[in-house]
Amino acid sequence: MHFSLGNYEESIRYSQEAVSRNSEAPRLRLMLAAAYSELDRIDDAQWEIEEALLLQPELSLAGIYYIFPYRDPVTMERLIQALRTAGLPE
């Protein structure tokens, strides 16, 4: 929700809390990566992508539509671009 609204700091805060409870959830790490990317914290974003890929090596931008089924195409494109910048493979 916070990512959709552009509240990236809040998105990071809630995602970090969720990761602390379930560190093996790639979806949470992808959301962290996207929020970090939007704040130009590229090193942090890349690290989260690396962690997500360790958990689920087949992750790619092509599958993001299934992981995050946003109805709003603008939000979806922002998410995809943020994850691309963070290093998620096509």
Backbone torsions as a table, in degrees:
resi	resn	phi	psi	omega
1	MET	NA	-47.9	-178.0
2	HIS	-65.3	-37.1	177.5
3	PHE	-61.4	-45.2	-179.3
4	SER	-57.1	-36.5	-177.8
5	LEU	-85.6	-4.1	-178.6
6	GLY	82.0	14.4	177.3
7	ASN	-90.2	73.8	-170.5
8	TYR	-68.8	-36.8	177.9
9	GLU	-62.5	-43.4	177.9
10	GLU	-66.4	-39.9	177.5
11	SER	-59.0	-43.7	178.4
12	ILE	-64.1	-45.4	-177.9
13	ARG	-59.2	-48.8	-178.3
14	TYR	-71.1	-35.6	178.2
15	SER	-67.5	-40.2	177.2
16	GLN	-62.4	-41.0	177.7
17	GLU	-62.2	-42.8	179.7
18	ALA	-65.9	-40.6	178.2
19	VAL	-63.9	-35.7	179.2
20	SER	-64.6	-24.9	177.9
21	ARG	-89.2	-28.2	-178.1
22	ASN	-147.3	84.0	-175.3
23	SER	-72.8	-7.8	-178.0
24	GLU	-105.2	29.1	178.4
25	ALA	-107.9	102.2	-177.6
26	PRO	-58.4	-34.1	-178.6
27	ARG	-59.9	-41.2	179.2
28	LEU	-64.7	-40.9	-179.9
29	ARG	-67.7	-35.7	176.4
30	LEU	-64.7	-40.5	178.7
31	MET	-65.1	-41.2	175.3
32	LEU	-60.4	-45.6	-179.9
33	ALA	-59.0	-43.9	-179.0
34	ALA	-64.4	-44.9	-179.9
35	ALA	-65.5	-43.3	176.2
36	TYR	-59.5	-43.5	-179.4
37	SER	-60.2	-42.9	179.8
38	GLU	-64.5	-24.4	177.9
39	LEU	-97.2	12.4	-179.6
40	ASP	60.5	28.3	173.9
41	ARG	-96.5	66.1	-169.8
42	ILE	-64.4	-38.2	178.3
43	ASP	-60.4	-44.5	177.8
44	ASP	-64.3	-41.6	-180.0
45	ALA	-62.7	-44.9	179.9
46	GLN	-63.7	-39.1	179.0
47	TRP	-62.8	-42.0	178.8
48	GLU	-65.1	-36.7	175.6
49	ILE	-63.5	-44.5	177.9
50	GLU	-58.7	-43.8	179.3
51	GLU	-64.4	-42.6	179.1
52	ALA	-62.9	-40.8	-179.8
53	LEU	-70.0	-29.4	173.8
54	LEU	-65.0	-37.1	-179.8
55	LEU	-76.4	-35.4	-176.5
56	GLN	-146.3	85.0	-172.5
57	PRO	-59.1	-22.8	-177.3
58	GLU	-85.1	3.1	178.5
59	LEU	-58.2	140.2	177.4
60	SER	-156.0	166.6	177.4
61	LEU	-62.1	-31.9	-179.9
62	ALA	-61.3	-28.5	-178.4
63	GLY	-91.8	-2.4	-176.1
64	ILE	-62.5	-31.9	179.6
65	TYR	-60.4	-28.7	179.4
66	TYR	-85.4	-30.5	-178.6
67	ILE	-79.6	-40.6	-179.6
68	PHE	-125.5	85.3	-176.1
69	PRO	-80.2	63.6	177.7
70	TYR	-66.1	136.1	176.8
71	ARG	-80.3	-31.5	-178.3
72	ASP	-78.5	115.8	-177.3
73	PRO	-64.8	-28.3	179.1
74	VAL	-67.7	-44.4	177.7
75	THR	-64.3	-42.6	179.8
76	MET	-61.9	-43.3	179.7
77	GLU	-65.8	-38.3	177.6
78	ARG	-63.3	-42.5	178.0
79	LEU	-62.6	-47.4	-178.8
80	ILE	-62.5	-43.7	179.9
81	GLN	-64.9	-40.0	178.4
82	ALA	-63.1	-42.7	179.2
83	LEU	-70.2	-33.7	175.8
84	ARG	-63.1	-46.4	178.4
85	THR	-60.6	-35.8	179.6
86	ALA	-74.6	-14.8	175.2
87	GLY	108.7	11.0	176.9
88	LEU	-67.5	129.9	-178.3
89	PRO	-63.0	152.0	177.4
90	GLU	-64.1	NA	NA
